[in-house]
Amino acid sequence: MFDNLSGRLGDAARSLTGKGRLTESNIKDTLRQVRLALLEADVALPVVKGFIERIRERAVGEEVGRSLTPGQTLVKIIHSELVGILGDEHQPLDLKAQPPVVVMLAGLQGAGKTTTAAKLARQLIERDRKRVMLVSVDVHRPAAILQLQTLAGEIGALHSASSASEQPVKIVNRALDEARRSQADVLIVDTAGRLHVDGDMMAEVQTVHAAAAPVETLFVVDSMAGQDAVNAARAFDESLPLTGVVLTKADGDAKGGVALSVREVTGKPIRFMGVGEKTDALEAFHPERMASRILGMGDVLTLVEEIEDKVEKDKAEKLARKLKKGRGFDLADLKDQLEQMINMGGLGAMLEKLPLPGNVNPAALKDEGNERKIRRQIAIINSMTPAERRYPKTINGSRKKRIAAGAGLQIQDVNRLLKQHVQMERMMKKMSKGGMKRMLRGMPGGGMPPGFPGR
């Protein structure tokens, strides 16, 4: 998400090279490029007009400081305005009410409400140590009820049963009673969706809302829905007292405009982003970090938080001790690293959060590091003997042939993996000798993040 928008905004800022002062005349063409970039990203026209006007008012007459170029000065202004549109600061869920705290999800059919309910429940269970119950009142789609029940079992959440023959209000009342008796901290209510906004749908969701009396009412919206999402957001905001928004499918080919438009249209904060199909693929939405990501500055803080949550610390410590003792980085270690990468959403998800230089194509890098290719590499290592993993240099032509056949791949694939291992081994040696700081200082966008050891 935001790849195209990031590139266009970067090009617009670079067009100001050589100017000593931002004026009406020299930013005119740049702002036109910014306007086109936002419109191409499916940002609603009224939002674009207000955004451009605010940037113009702030930029005209702005002196370019000694440490900044004109383009950087404009990017700084755009960043500030993006943060304002996206909501200034992260707003966590309000869970301080008398339990069970009810969280209700509403939105159109296909937006991802059911999977979002499970993702949110998992996050509350694992990070906040909450006892969570799930219930579906989608009596129009029995498959949704079964899906939520299955997901509840997978993530260790409680589940209140329901059926398509019941009235949604009756289901909610029973779930509330079960949640109290089970001493659940949070009850998440998954409501029915429709293909489009209609009166019957709004009347039903309003009735459910009145019965559930939720503390949080979240509008779940598909990031790839474009202007339809903006219209739906406006309709739901007029019918329900929304408290926040959840953007789903943000890992897909979404242009990103929905994030900017929905927040501006509803005035409600974006709370979370769905960034994958798995139940752990839910990120807290931080406006300042997202603004930085849109402008190609990366989001190192979110990446660090994900590493802390998802990387197996015992394996990382074991590898660090091994390298410190001077022992080599073998193929079993590489396999561990590849598996950890899949847990992090693949290389593409990590690259989105790293600041990359302008001549690097993020899309090409993501393609090189997609999950399918990583799984092939793991399959190759699994086809090796323990001795071959420990001593890669013993792998000769006949062994390569056997390994390739075992993985169902070609010898060239084995050669590529072995070459990758050699490169990573060199990098690990540098890191074990104190080269980590030098590597990070060479990163575009300012080097080591604040708070990193040694800063």
HELIX and SHEET records of a PDB file:
HELIX    1   1 ASP A    3  ARG A   14  1                                  12    
HELIX    2   2 GLU A   24  GLU A   40  1                                  17    
HELIX    3   3 LEU A   45  ALA A   59  1                                  15    
HELIX    4   4 PRO A   70  LEU A   86  1                                  17    
HELIX    5   5 LYS A  113  GLU A  126  1                                  14    
HELIX    6   6 PRO A  142  ILE A  155  1                                  14    
HELIX    7   7 PRO A  168  ARG A  181  1                                  14    
HELIX    8   8 GLY A  199  ALA A  212  1                                  14    
HELIX    9   9 GLN A  227  SER A  239  1                                  13    
HELIX   10  10 GLY A  257  THR A  266  1                                  10    
HELIX   11  11 PRO A  287  ILE A  294  1                                   8    
HELIX   12  12 VAL A  300  LYS A  310  1                                  11    
HELIX   13  13 LYS A  313  LYS A  324  1                                  12    
HELIX   14  14 LEU A  331  ASN A  343  1                                  13    
HELIX   15  15 GLY A  346  LEU A  351  1                                   6    
HELIX   16  16 PRO A  362  GLU A  368  1                                   7    
HELIX   17  17 GLU A  371  ASN A  382  1                                  12    
HELIX   18  18 PRO A  386  ARG A  390  1                                   5    
HELIX   19  19 PRO A  392  THR A  394  5                                   3    
HELIX   20  20 GLY A  397  ALA A  407  1                                  11    
HELIX   21  21 ILE A  411  LYS A  430  1                                  20    
HELIX   22  22 MET A  431  GLY A  435  3                                   5    
HELIX   23  23 MET A  436  ARG A  441  1                                   6    
SHEET    1   A 8 LEU A 158  SER A 160  0                                        
SHEET    2   A 8 VAL A 132  SER A 136  1                                        
SHEET    3   A 8 VAL A 186  ASP A 190  1                                        
SHEET    4   A 8 VAL A 101  ALA A 106  1                                        
SHEET    5   A 8 GLU A 216  ASP A 222  1                                        
SHEET    6   A 8 GLY A 244  THR A 248  1                                        
SHEET    7   A 8 ILE A 270  GLY A 274  1                                        
SHEET    8   A 8 LEU A 282  ALA A 284 -1                                        
END                                                                             
